[in-house]
């Protein structure tokens, strides 16, 4: 469960960071 939460939680963070970098 912890691993799944970390994996799923990292997705929005990575997407947000990518958007910030592109912007």
mmJSON file of the N, C-alpha and C atoms, coordinates in Angstrom:
{"data_MODEL":{"atom_site":{
"group_PDB":["ATOM","ATOM","ATOM","ATOM","ATOM","ATOM","ATOM","ATOM","ATOM","ATOM","ATOM","ATOM","ATOM","ATOM","ATOM","ATOM","ATOM","ATOM","ATOM","ATOM","ATOM","ATOM","ATOM","ATOM","ATOM","ATOM","ATOM","ATOM","ATOM","ATOM","ATOM","ATOM","ATOM","ATOM","ATOM","ATOM","ATOM","ATOM","ATOM","ATOM","ATOM","ATOM","ATOM","ATOM","ATOM","ATOM","ATOM","ATOM","ATOM","ATOM","ATOM","ATOM","ATOM","ATOM","ATOM","ATOM","ATOM","ATOM","ATOM","ATOM","ATOM","ATOM","ATOM","ATOM","ATOM","ATOM","ATOM","ATOM","ATOM"],
"id":[1,2,3,4,5,6,7,8,9,10,11,12,13,14,15,16,17,18,19,20,21,22,23,24,25,26,27,28,29,30,31,32,33,34,35,36,37,38,39,40,41,42,43,44,45,46,47,48,49,50,51,52,53,54,55,56,57,58,59,60,61,62,63,64,65,66,67,68,69],
"type_symbol":["N","C","C","N","C","C","N","C","C","N","C","C","N","C","C","N","C","C","N","C","C","N","C","C","N","C","C","N","C","C","N","C","C","N","C","C","N","C","C","N","C","C","N","C","C","N","C","C","N","C","C","N","C","C","N","C","C","N","C","C","N","C","C","N","C","C","N","C","C"],
"label_atom_id":["N","CA","C","N","CA","C","N","CA","C","N","CA","C","N","CA","C","N","CA","C","N","CA","C","N","CA","C","N","CA","C","N","CA","C","N","CA","C","N","CA","C","N","CA","C","N","CA","C","N","CA","C","N","CA","C","N","CA","C","N","CA","C","N","CA","C","N","CA","C","N","CA","C","N","CA","C","N","CA","C"],
"label_alt_id":[null,null,null,null,null,null,null,null,null,null,null,null,null,null,null,null,null,null,null,null,null,null,null,null,null,null,null,null,null,null,null,null,null,null,null,null,null,null,null,null,null,null,null,null,null,null,null,null,null,null,null,null,null,null,null,null,null,null,null,null,null,null,null,null,null,null,null,null,null],
"label_comp_id":["UNK","UNK","UNK","UNK","UNK","UNK","UNK","UNK","UNK","UNK","UNK","UNK","UNK","UNK","UNK","UNK","UNK","UNK","UNK","UNK","UNK","UNK","UNK","UNK","UNK","UNK","UNK","UNK","UNK","UNK","UNK","UNK","UNK","UNK","UNK","UNK","UNK","UNK","UNK","UNK","UNK","UNK","UNK","UNK","UNK","UNK","UNK","UNK","UNK","UNK","UNK","UNK","UNK","UNK","UNK","UNK","UNK","UNK","UNK","UNK","UNK","UNK","UNK","UNK","UNK","UNK","UNK","UNK","UNK"],
"label_asym_id":["A","A","A","A","A","A","A","A","A","A","A","A","A","A","A","A","A","A","A","A","A","A","A","A","A","A","A","A","A","A","A","A","A","A","A","A","A","A","A","A","A","A","A","A","A","A","A","A","A","A","A","A","A","A","A","A","A","A","A","A","A","A","A","A","A","A","A","A","A"],
"label_entity_id":["1","1","1","1","1","1","1","1","1","1","1","1","1","1","1","1","1","1","1","1","1","1","1","1","1","1","1","1","1","1","1","1","1","1","1","1","1","1","1","1","1","1","1","1","1","1","1","1","1","1","1","1","1","1","1","1","1","1","1","1","1","1","1","1","1","1","1","1","1"],
"label_seq_id":[1,1,1,2,2,2,3,3,3,4,4,4,5,5,5,6,6,6,7,7,7,8,8,8,9,9,9,10,10,10,11,11,11,12,12,12,13,13,13,14,14,14,15,15,15,16,16,16,17,17,17,18,18,18,19,19,19,20,20,20,21,21,21,22,22,22,23,23,23],
"pdbx_PDB_ins_code":[null,null,null,null,null,null,null,null,null,null,null,null,null,null,null,null,null,null,null,null,null,null,null,null,null,null,null,null,null,null,null,null,null,null,null,null,null,null,null,null,null,null,null,null,null,null,null,null,null,null,null,null,null,null,null,null,null,null,null,null,null,null,null,null,null,null,null,null,null],
"Cartn_x":[0.834,0.0,0.87,1.871,2.759,3.449,3.914,4.604,3.649,2.413,1.416,1.11,0.96,0.651,1.789,3.021,4.182,4.248,3.993,4.04,2.957,1.738,0.604,0.788,1.291,1.481,2.582,3.564,4.682,4.259,3.223,2.779,2.326,1.398,0.942,2.085,2.985,4.127,5.032,5.315,6.178,5.507,4.198,3.463,3.463,3.251,3.223,4.591,5.666,7.017,7.308,6.849,7.06,6.33,5.116,4.331,5.016,5.532,6.213,7.456,8.165,9.391,9.05,7.985,7.595,7.078,6.386,5.873,7.025],
"Cartn_y":[-1.21,0.0,1.263,1.276,2.447,2.662,1.583,1.698,2.237,1.734,2.195,3.67,4.071,5.47,6.369,5.938,6.738,6.85,5.742,5.738,6.638,6.475,7.279,8.738,8.98,10.342,11.052,10.289,10.901,11.329,10.697,11.029,12.483,12.954,14.355,15.318,14.963,15.83,15.968,14.853,14.88,15.659,15.469,16.192,17.681,18.04,19.449,20.072,19.356,19.878,20.06,19.126,19.223,20.437,20.667,21.817,23.111,23.143,24.34,24.603,23.536,23.687,24.195,23.645,24.053,25.487,25.869,27.234,28.144],
"Cartn_z":[0.0,0.0,0.0,0.848,0.921,-0.417,-1.02,-2.31,-3.366,-3.367,-4.341,-4.133,-2.874,-2.57,-3.02,-2.784,-3.177,-4.697,-5.395,-6.861,-7.437,-6.939,-7.429,-7.035,-5.844,-5.36,-6.122,-6.639,-7.359,-8.763,-9.309,-10.672,-10.793,-9.968,-10.067,-9.815,-8.919,-8.595,-9.808,-10.465,-11.647,-12.768,-12.937,-13.979,-13.686,-12.435,-12.037,-12.268,-11.922,-12.095,-13.576,-14.401,-15.847,-16.408,-15.947,-16.407,-15.985,-14.762,-14.264,-15.107,-15.459,-16.25,-17.649,-18.236,-19.591,-19.576,-18.488,-18.367,-17.979],
"occupancy":[1.0,1.0,1.0,1.0,1.0,1.0,1.0,1.0,1.0,1.0,1.0,1.0,1.0,1.0,1.0,1.0,1.0,1.0,1.0,1.0,1.0,1.0,1.0,1.0,1.0,1.0,1.0,1.0,1.0,1.0,1.0,1.0,1.0,1.0,1.0,1.0,1.0,1.0,1.0,1.0,1.0,1.0,1.0,1.0,1.0,1.0,1.0,1.0,1.0,1.0,1.0,1.0,1.0,1.0,1.0,1.0,1.0,1.0,1.0,1.0,1.0,1.0,1.0,1.0,1.0,1.0,1.0,1.0,1.0],
"B_iso_or_equiv":[0.0,0.0,0.0,0.0,0.0,0.0,0.0,0.0,0.0,0.0,0.0,0.0,0.0,0.0,0.0,0.0,0.0,0.0,0.0,0.0,0.0,0.0,0.0,0.0,0.0,0.0,0.0,0.0,0.0,0.0,0.0,0.0,0.0,0.0,0.0,0.0,0.0,0.0,0.0,0.0,0.0,0.0,0.0,0.0,0.0,0.0,0.0,0.0,0.0,0.0,0.0,0.0,0.0,0.0,0.0,0.0,0.0,0.0,0.0,0.0,0.0,0.0,0.0,0.0,0.0,0.0,0.0,0.0,0.0],
"pdbx_formal_charge":[null,null,null,null,null,null,null,null,null,null,null,null,null,null,null,null,null,null,null,null,null,null,null,null,null,null,null,null,null,null,null,null,null,null,null,null,null,null,null,null,null,null,null,null,null,null,null,null,null,null,null,null,null,null,null,null,null,null,null,null,null,null,null,null,null,null,null,null,null],
"auth_seq_id":[1,1,1,2,2,2,3,3,3,4,4,4,5,5,5,6,6,6,7,7,7,8,8,8,9,9,9,10,10,10,11,11,11,12,12,12,13,13,13,14,14,14,15,15,15,16,16,16,17,17,17,18,18,18,19,19,19,20,20,20,21,21,21,22,22,22,23,23,23],
"auth_comp_id":["UNK","UNK","UNK","UNK","UNK","UNK","UNK","UNK","UNK","UNK","UNK","UNK","UNK","UNK","UNK","UNK","UNK","UNK","UNK","UNK","UNK","UNK","UNK","UNK","UNK","UNK","UNK","UNK","UNK","UNK","UNK","UNK","UNK","UNK","UNK","UNK","UNK","UNK","UNK","UNK","UNK","UNK","UNK","UNK","UNK","UNK","UNK","UNK","UNK","UNK","UNK","UNK","UNK","UNK","UNK","UNK","UNK","UNK","UNK","UNK","UNK","UNK","UNK","UNK","UNK","UNK","UNK","UNK","UNK"],
"auth_asym_id":["A","A","A","A","A","A","A","A","A","A","A","A","A","A","A","A","A","A","A","A","A","A","A","A","A","A","A","A","A","A","A","A","A","A","A","A","A","A","A","A","A","A","A","A","A","A","A","A","A","A","A","A","A","A","A","A","A","A","A","A","A","A","A","A","A","A","A","A","A"],
"auth_atom_id":["N","CA","C","N","CA","C","N","CA","C","N","CA","C","N","CA","C","N","CA","C","N","CA","C","N","CA","C","N","CA","C","N","CA","C","N","CA","C","N","CA","C","N","CA","C","N","CA","C","N","CA","C","N","CA","C","N","CA","C","N","CA","C","N","CA","C","N","CA","C","N","CA","C","N","CA","C","N","CA","C"],
"pdbx_PDB_model_num":[1,1,1,1,1,1,1,1,1,1,1,1,1,1,1,1,1,1,1,1,1,1,1,1,1,1,1,1,1,1,1,1,1,1,1,1,1,1,1,1,1,1,1,1,1,1,1,1,1,1,1,1,1,1,1,1,1,1,1,1,1,1,1,1,1,1,1,1,1]
}}}
